[in-house]
Structure formats: C-alpha cells, structure tokens
C-alpha cells in the first residue's frame, strides 16, 4: 500500500492545507494513487444522499452553486500545482456524479449503474467529451468534460428507466 508520504509534498500541501485544495481533492479522496477519479466519485456518494434529501429546487440551486464553486476551486488548485488538470483533482467527478443521479430515485441499483456509466464515459471520453476537455482551459475545462460525461450517463439511464 502506498502512503500519502510517498506523494509529492506540494500536492499534499495544496490538497490538505488549502481550502480550495481540500475541496478540489475531494476531502483527500483524490490523493489515492489508485484511480483517484473513481475514489473521488465514491466519496461523492454520502454527499449525494444529503443533496437528494433537499427539495428539488434546493437540489438544483445547490448543484449549480457547487459547479460554480468547482470552476474556481479547480482553477486555483491546478494553478497552484502548475498543471492543466491534475489527476488528483476530483471535485469535477463529484459534481458530475451528483448531476448523474439528479433524476434517479435513491436506490442502490440505480446509483451503482450511474456510478459505472459515469466512470465509463469519464475514462473513455467519447466525442465530444475529449473535445471539451481540450477546448476549454482552467477550472471551467476541468469541470465541463465531466459534466458532459454525466450527460451521456444520464441519457442511458433515462432510456433504461423507460424500459424497466
């Protein structure tokens, strides 16, 4: 098992000692050496339960606010690290997962399907996801490609829900 001590000290400093970094690195989940995006998406699940308990309008307002905050915190954190889209920044995965489950019931089979489909599209990056990733920079670029991956997953889930 690789410990946090094995990581670049600057990454740990940004991820654990700055408010933007703590959020951008998914409260530490993005520091995982193994599949940080997947770990960040897993870390999003408890927060998803809280978000889904909100009234519908509050859910959408919160999600919009979390997206906008994500643009800023991802931009600040990536600039501090001097990288375009560091793999440990997982706030984008978290917000995108919350979007993926927006229309789903709070039921583990649906949330598992959302998890698998979102990660599939986030990793594979079919058009236009990769195009968005390459076209936009900064925090907006970090956030947007995952939102498009979430939209792909949402469409498939909507089709499945129609036939199940």
C-alpha positions as semicolon CSV with decimal commas, in nm:
position;residue;x (nm);y (nm);z (nm)
1;X;0,000;0,000;0,000
2;X;0,133;0,342;-0,096
3;X;0,106;0,601;0,176
4;X;0,044;0,971;0,141
5;X;0,406;1,021;0,247
6;X;0,513;0,878;-0,090
7;X;0,343;1,161;-0,277
8;X;0,482;1,492;-0,396
9;X;0,491;1,722;-0,093
10;X;0,349;2,013;-0,295
11;X;0,046;1,805;-0,400
12;X;-0,016;1,709;-0,036
13;X;0,028;2,070;0,075
14;X;-0,226;2,201;-0,176
15;X;-0,467;1,911;-0,120
16;X;-0,463;1,915;0,258
17;X;-0,369;2,265;0,366
18;X;-0,565;2,500;0,142
19;X;-0,944;2,533;0,148
20;X;-0,968;2,512;-0,232
21;X;-0,737;2,211;-0,235
22;X;-0,932;2,022;0,029
23;X;-1,245;2,053;-0,183
24;X;-1,072;2,007;-0,520
25;X;-0,907;1,688;-0,397
26;X;-1,240;1,556;-0,269
27;X;-1,154;1,585;0,100
28;X;-0,846;1,368;0,040
29;X;-1,002;1,105;-0,186
30;X;-0,812;1,242;-0,486
31;X;-0,483;1,164;-0,315
32;X;-0,537;0,795;-0,384
33;X;-0,259;0,655;-0,602
34;X;-0,508;0,403;-0,741
35;X;-0,783;0,552;-0,961
36;X;-0,823;0,891;-0,791
37;X;-1,122;0,982;-1,014
38;X;-1,301;0,666;-0,908
39;X;-1,217;0,731;-0,543
40;X;-1,349;1,085;-0,576
41;X;-1,671;0,956;-0,728
42;X;-1,706;0,711;-0,438
43;X;-1,651;0,998;-0,195
44;X;-1,938;1,182;-0,364
45;X;-2,196;0,920;-0,262
46;X;-2,253;1,026;0,102
47;X;-2,292;1,387;-0,013
48;X;-2,533;1,267;-0,281
49;X;-2,757;1,131;-0,007
50;X;-2,762;1,474;0,156
51;X;-2,827;1,654;-0,173
52;X;-3,110;1,419;-0,269
53;X;-3,279;1,490;0,065
54;X;-3,323;1,853;-0,039
55;X;-3,636;1,983;-0,208
56;X;-3,599;1,975;-0,588
57;X;-3,535;2,349;-0,631
58;X;-3,281;2,350;-0,349
59;X;-3,107;2,048;-0,505
60;X;-3,067;2,228;-0,839
61;X;-2,957;2,553;-0,676
62;X;-2,703;2,364;-0,465
63;X;-2,576;2,174;-0,768
64;X;-2,537;2,496;-0,968
65;X;-2,353;2,656;-0,677
66;X;-2,128;2,354;-0,634
67;X;-2,049;2,360;-1,007
68;X;-1,962;2,730;-0,999
69;X;-1,754;2,684;-0,684
70;X;-1,584;2,393;-0,859
71;X;-1,478;2,610;-1,151
72;X;-1,299;2,836;-0,904
73;X;-1,152;2,576;-0,669
74;X;-1,029;2,354;-0,954
75;X;-0,874;2,656;-1,126
76;X;-0,698;2,775;-0,810
77;X;-0,572;2,428;-0,721
78;X;-0,448;2,341;-1,070
79;X;-0,268;2,677;-1,096
80;X;-0,100;2,623;-0,759
81;X;0,026;2,289;-0,888
82;X;0,121;2,431;-1,228
83;X;-0,077;2,162;-1,412
84;X;-0,372;2,180;-1,652
85;X;-0,588;1,907;-1,494
86;X;-0,408;1,715;-1,219
87;X;-0,550;1,364;-1,176
88;X;-0,599;1,418;-0,804
89;X;-0,847;1,698;-0,856
90;X;-1,177;1,512;-0,824
91;X;-1,432;1,783;-0,742
92;X;-1,535;1,762;-1,108
93;X;-1,613;1,390;-1,070
94;X;-1,810;1,459;-0,754
95;X;-2,030;1,730;-0,905
96;X;-2,078;1,527;-1,223
97;X;-2,188;1,222;-1,023
98;X;-2,442;1,437;-0,837
99;X;-2,572;1,550;-1,175
100;X;-2,583;1,190;-1,299
101;X;-2,814;1,086;-1,015
102;X;-3,030;1,400;-1,030
103;X;-3,335;1,227;-1,181
104;X;-3,279;0,888;-1,022
105;X;-3,454;0,753;-0,714
106;X;-3,243;0,694;-0,406
107;X;-3,195;0,326;-0,482
108;X;-2,860;0,149;-0,484
109;X;-2,908;-0,037;-0,815
110;X;-2,969;0,293;-0,994
111;X;-2,685;0,470;-0,816
112;X;-2,447;0,184;-0,894
113;X;-2,548;0,199;-1,262
114;X;-2,494;0,576;-1,252
115;X;-2,151;0,524;-1,097
116;X;-2,043;0,267;-1,356
117;X;-2,178;0,459;-1,655
118;X;-2,037;0,793;-1,544
119;X;-1,690;0,645;-1,478
120;X;-1,704;0,460;-1,812
121;X;-1,767;0,780;-2,008
122;X;-1,528;0,986;-1,796
123;X;-1,248;0,739;-1,864
124;X;-1,329;0,661;-2,229
125;X;-1,405;1,024;-2,323
126;X;-1,600;0,972;-2,648
127;X;-1,679;1,277;-2,860
128;X;-1,747;1,549;-2,755
129;X;-1,603;1,484;-2,408
130;X;-1,239;1,483;-2,520
131;X;-1,308;1,782;-2,746
132;X;-1,449;1,976;-2,447
133;X;-1,151;1,871;-2,236
134;X;-0,909;2,003;-2,499
135;X;-1,110;2,312;-2,596
136;X;-1,165;2,468;-2,253
137;X;-0,896;2,552;-2,003
138;X;-0,871;2,631;-1,635
139;X;-1,137;2,537;-1,386
140;X;-1,414;2,552;-1,645
141;X;-1,232;2,298;-1,862
142;X;-1,171;2,071;-1,565
143;X;-1,540;2,078;-1,473
144;X;-1,707;2,069;-1,816
145;X;-1,575;1,743;-1,959
146;X;-1,710;1,556;-1,656
147;X;-2,047;1,728;-1,690
148;X;-2,067;1,603;-2,049
149;X;-1,974;1,251;-1,930
150;X;-2,256;1,281;-1,674
151;X;-2,499;1,381;-1,951
152;X;-2,406;1,069;-2,151
153;X;-2,473;0,853;-1,843
154;X;-2,800;1,035;-1,772
155;X;-2,932;0,968;-2,122
156;X;-2,857;0,596;-2,098
157;X;-3,014;0,580;-1,752
158;X;-3,326;0,760;-1,880
159;X;-3,359;0,506;-2,162
160;X;-3,312;0,218;-1,917
161;X;-3,573;0,366;-1,682
162;X;-3,818;0,388;-1,970
163;X;-3,793;0,015;-2,041
164;X;-3,756;-0,122;-1,689
